[in-house]
Amino acid sequence: MARKKKQPRWYFSLRSPYSWFAYRELTERYADVADAIEWIPFWEPDAVTQQLLDAADVELPIVAMSRAKNFYILQDTARLSKERGLKMTWPIDKDPNWEVSHLAYLVAAREGRGREFIDHTYRARWEESRDITKRETMAEIAGQIGLSPALLADAIDDPEIRAQGVECLTSSYQDGLFGVPFFVHGREKFWGVERLRPYVAAFRGQEIEEVERSWQDYAELPQFSAAGGDTGHAGGCG
């Protein structure tokens, strides 16, 4: 029996500024692609999830970030945010547990509010400098998108959601992810926000020139809404 073909997909992190940039471009410029692909979160696991991954022989590509790379990301994201008309803030994450927000996303997605949750959470982190690793932040966002505060705040305590999170991270391992944003279409893989247009071309079955012709400079588009730390995943995860 032939193996079922996997749906085109992208891996994003609520921690990552590069995923934030990709999210905005994907949804505002390529809504047809955004609506058709699978959305899978990626994050650095806590001790509980790490034990589950170890038991499954899943080793995520997470390594310590060098000081030089840290400074580079600060400069690079400042350039990219300026190009996009965004005024970024740099949240300070003290002993963060990324399960809190990413497992909350899985609950929000289950309730049909996944995209809204991502929008509010990215805004909270990158425009309002709020700590998205706190349960109270998840509770506030839940209220904003019409969900029970406890439902999102306590997602980390739900064994079924925790198991679903392990499936997401295992999928990233199987797809060979080494950084975010990470896009997959068939056997083709695309890493980084600057690879979004080639990914769109592959998804649509177009030549890259066709996608380029439909691309507008940021100055020609309405400015992104913006108000106005941690710089990204270790090991190049953005």
N, C-alpha and C positions, 0 to 999 in steps of 0.2 A: 504494500500500500504506500502510495506517495505521501511524503511528509507535508503537513499543512503549511502553506506559505505564511510566514509571519507578517503582520501588519507593519507598514512603515512606522517608525517611532522616533521619539527624541527623549533624551535624558536631560533633566534640568535639576538644578539645585536652588533652593530658596536662599541659601547662603551666598551664592555666587553672583557677583556683579555682571559677569559675562553672560550668565544665564538670563539675568534680568534684561540686558540689552537684546538678547536673542528673542526672549518672550515678547517684547514690545514690537520688534520688527516682524516676527512671525505672525502675530495677531493683527497688527495694523496694516501690514503690506501684503501678506499672503494668507488671508483668512481661509481660503479654500484648502490650503495645505494644513493649516492649524486645526481645522475641523475634521480632517480625515485621518490624521496620524494618531498614534497612541502616545500618551503623555506618561512618562515614568520618572518618578523622583529618585535622586541620588544624594546621599549624604554620608558623613562619617559616622559610623555606628557607635553606640555606647557599649558598655561592657556586656550587657545582656544580649544584645543583638550580635556582638562579636563572637560570643560563645556559640550561638546558633550557626553563624557562618563558619566558624572553625569546625564544627561537627559535620558540616556539609562540604568541607574542603574547599571553601570559597575564600580566596585571598584578594582583597581589594587593593587597587594601586594607590595606596595612601602612604606617603613618605613625608618626612619633615621638610618644610619650606625654608630655603636659605634666606638670609637677610637681604642679599642682593636681589633675589626674585621678589621679595616682599616690596622693596622700594620700587622695582620696575612696575609691578602691578598697580601701585599707587599712581605712578606717572601715566601709565597706559590707560587706566580707567578714567583718569581726569581728562585725557584727550578725547576718549570716546564719548564720555558724557557731555562734553562741551559740543562736540559735533552734533549730538542728538538734542541739544537744547535742554539738557537735564542738569540740575544742580544736585549733585550727590551729597549725601551725608555719610559719614563713616562711623557706624555703630561700634561700640566697644563690647566685645563678648567675653564675659568673665565666666570661666568654667562652663561653656555652653554644652547643652545636650540637644543635638540636632534632631533626635527622635521626636521631640515635642512638636515641632512645626511640620515635619515631613509626615509623621503618622497622622497628625491632624488633617493634613491634605488628603490622605487616603480616605478618612471619614467624610470629609466635605465632598470628595468626588463620588463616594457611594451615595450621598444624599443629593446628588445633582448640582452641587455648588462648587465643584472643583476649580473651574476657571475664575469664578468670583473670589474664591479663597486666595488663589495665587496672586491676583491683582491687588487685593488688600494687603497681603503679606509682603509682597515686594515693596509696595508703597510704604508700609510701616517700617521696613528695614532700611531701604535706600533713600527714601525721601524724608522720613520723620525720625530716623535714628533710634528706632525702638528695638527692644530686645525680643526677637521672635522665638527665643528659646525659653521664654517664661510662659507658664500656664495662663497667667492672667492676660497676657497679650492675645493668646489664642481665644480666650473667653470673650474678649472685647471684639475680636474679628468675627467670631461666631454670631454675636448679636448684630453686627453690621450686615451680615449676609443672610440673616433670618434663620439661624440655627440655634439650638440650645447651647449656651456657654459651656456647660459641663461636657457636652458631647465632644467638643474639640479639645477642651482643656485636659480631659482625662483619656484622650485617645492612646496615650503612651501606656496606660494601664490595661488596655484591652489585648488579651493574648491573641485573638484572631487577627486584629490589626497589626500586631507585632509580627505575626507569621506572614502576613501579606507584605509587610515591609521587607522581610528577609527575601521573599520572592522577587521583589523589585531589585534589590541589591544583587541577588544571584543572577538575575537576567542581565544586569550590567556587566557582570563578570563573564557571562557566556557570550555577550556581544563584543567583548574585548575593549570595554570602555577604559580610558586612561585619563580622561578629563571631561569637563562639561563646559558648555553644552556639547552634546554628542548626538549626532543624527545617524539613523540607519535606514537604508532602503535596499532591500534584498541583500546582496553581498557587499554593497557599497557603504562605506562609512565616512562621515564628515565630522571633523572636530573643530570647534571654535565658531564664534559668531560670524567671522569673515567667511565661513564656508556655508552660510545659510543659502545664498543664491545658487551655488552649485547643487545643493541638496534640493532646492525647489525645482531646478531644471530636471534633475533625475526623477523626481516624483511626478512631475507633469509630463515627462517624456519630451521635453523641449531641449533645444540647443541653449547653451548658456547665453548666447547673443540675444535670444528672444526674451529671456528674463532680464537681461541688462537693458534692453530697449524699454521695458516697462518700468524700470527702476527710476525713481526720481531722487534728486538731491534733497537732503534734509531741508534746505532752505526753501524748497518748493512745496513743502508739506506744512500743515499746521504744526506748531510747536507741541512737543510732548508736554503733558501737564507735569509740573514739578513743584515741589516745595523747596523752600530753601534760601582703631578698628581692626575690624577684621577684613582682610583683603581677598579672601578666596580659599579654596581648598588647597591643602598641601599636595605636592606632587603633580602640579599642573592641572588640577581639576577646576581651576578658574573661579 
